[in-house]
């Protein structure tokens, strides 16, 4: 069995040598193999640099977050209000339907939100830095309600076109 494997390996090496050392097309085949190898090395390097950059950015974010939590400077109400509004934009479908009031770190949420959003909203807001407490006065909005586009200008009236 060992001699059979050795014979197959010898034939494979001979075939590869003939393929790449062919006087007619060998130069092109060697160039293609070299180019593919170079491209694969560049792709691997690009992938590794991206992963390294993401890991460094993540570590820098963890350090910054830890530093800000350790420093624990008090957050004024206007800044906390803006943080809560920004967080709402990531948590609910219609953040404009929720009113936010902040006084001495105590946050009051009022308005309408979907039933699924009502459960996670107070917990997510309470995790923000500077929040002392969260009071939810939110009511459930039906999920099947037709969504209205949130645009600044009123819809324009369609004018019928006259035949030419």
N, C-alpha and C positions, 0 to 999 in steps of 0.2 A: 504494500500500500504506500509506503514511504517513497519507494522508487518511482511509482506511478505519479505521485504528487510532484516529485522532483522533475520528471519528464514533462508534465503539463506546465510547470513554471518555466522550464527552459524554452518550450515552444512559445509561450506567451511573451517571454522576454525577446525572443527572436522576431516574433511578429511585430512587437512594438518598435524594435530597432529598424526593421524594414519599413514600417509605416513612417517613422520620423526621419530616417536617413535616405529615403527615396530621392534620387537625383532630380526627378521631375517636379514632384509636389511636396517634397520634404521640407523645403525652406518655408513655404506657406504654412504648413501644418505646425512647424516649430514656432513660427511667429504667432499663430492663433493660440497655441498652448501658453506661450509666454504672456500674451495679452490677457488671456482669461485668468491666469494666475495673478497677474498684477492687479486686475480689476477686483478679484476676490480679496486680495490683501487690502486694497483701498476700502472696499465695503466693510471688511472686518474692522479696520481702523476707525472708520466713520461711526460704526455701531458702538465700538468700545468708547470712543470719545463722547458720544451722546449719552451713554449710560453713566460715564464718569461725571459729566457735567450735571446730569439730573441728580445724581447722588450728592454732589457738592452743593447744589442749590437747595436740596432738601435738608442737608445738614446745616447750612447757613440759616434756613428758615427755622429749624428747631432751636438753634442757638439764639436767634433773635426773639423767638416766642418765649423761651425760658428766661432770657434777660429781661424782657418786659414784664413777665409775671413776678420775677424776683424783685424788681424795682418797685412795682405796685404803686405807682403814682396815682393819685385820685383822678378820675375822669370827670370832666365837667358835663353837665346835662345836655348841652347842645351837641357836643361830640358824641356822647352816648346815643342821643337821638339819631344822629346820622349813621352810626354803626348799626343800630337796630333796623333802620330803613334799608340799609345796604343788605343786611342779612335777609330781610323779608323778600328782597328781589330774587334770592336764591331758593327760598323755601316755599313760596306760594305762587299760584298762577296769576293772581291779580293783586299785587302789593298795594295798588292805589286804593283798594277797597278797605284797607286796614288803617285806622288812625293810631298813632303812637304818641303817648304822653310820658314824659320823663320828669321826675322830681326827686332830687337827692339819691339817684341811683335806682329808684323804684320805677319800674316800667309798667304802664297800663296799655294793653292792646284792646282796641274796640273796633267793631266792624263785622264783615262777613268773610268767611273762608270755607273752602270745601271741607267735608267731614274728615277726610284723610289728613288734611293739613292741620286741623284743630288739635290733633293728638301730639304731633311733633313740635309744633310751633313754640309753646312756652318753654319746653326743655331746651330747645336750640337757642332761644334768646337768653335764657338764664346762664348759659355757658359763656356769653360774651364778657370780656373784661370790663369791670366797672358796674355790672348789674348786681344790685343788692337783692331785689325781688321782682317777680313778674306776676301781674294780675291779668288774667284773661277774661275779657268781657265779649269775646267773639261769639257769633252765632253761626250756625251751619247754613251754608248756601247749597241748594240742590245741585247735584252734579250734572243733571241733564239740562240746566239752564243754558240758553243760547248765549254764547260769548259775544260781547260787543267789542268791535275794534276800538282800541284806545288811541284816537288820533286827536290832534289839537284843533283841526279845522272841521266844521260841519260838512256832512256829505253834500256834494254838489248835485243839483237837480239835472237829470238827463234831459237834453233838449232834443226833440224829434228832428230828424234830418229831413229836409225837403227834397223831393225828386228834382233832378237836373233837367 
